[in-house]
Amino acid sequence: MSQSRRVYSTDHGRMCPACNRLITACRCKQARPKGPPSDGIVRVSRSTKGRKGKGVTVITGVPLEGDALKKLAKQLKAACGAGGAIKDGAIEIQGDHRDSLVEALKAKGWTVKRAGG
């Protein structure tokens, strides 16, 4: 019976499905990798996959996490005058802004490459 776990309870709040502990006391978060490994190069590319032909500029390999990544995304979106989002550690900005984003990221001191066509 050690494999059983509570299906529903309002006593404790949300439970982690992997370790069966409270989300706030979860040990699994510490063991999870923090994203794909980076080679130190920030890549700026354009993608239309899954967007019905609408293009977005995708920035990957940024050596930031969490709030710092959100702050950078906000600055880049404001510089381009466009919307965007953060998905799976990559910054997506609506439209084709590769040239201006490469310059903005180089100004921050990172090695930047324009990926794709």
Residue, then its C-alpha position, 0 to 999 in steps of 0.5 A: m500500500s506504499q504506492s497509494r497516494r491521496v487523490y483529493s484533499t483540501d487540507h494541504g494544498r497542491m501536491c507534487p505528482a513526482c515526490n508526493r509532497l507539498i509544492t512548497a516543500c518539493r524536492c524534485k525542483q532541486a533535481r530538475p535541470k534548469g534548461p538546455p545547456s548553453d554554449g555561450i552563444v545567443r542565437v537570434s532566428r525567425s520562426t513561423k512553425g505552428r503560427k499559421g504563417k505569422g513570423v516571430t523572432v526567437i532568441t535562444g541561449v540567453p544565459l539568464e533565468g527567471d526574473a532576469l530573463k523576463k526583464l530582458a524580454k520586456q526591454l527587447k519588446a519595448a525596443c522593438g515596439a512589439g509583443g512577445a512571450i517567453k517559452d521554454g527559456a526562449i524569448e519570442i518577439q512578434g515580427d521580424h526584428r532580427d537585425s535590431l535585436v542582434e545589435a541590442l544583444k551585442a550592446k549587452g556584451w554577449t556573443v550573438k549569432r544570427a541563425g537561420g536564413 
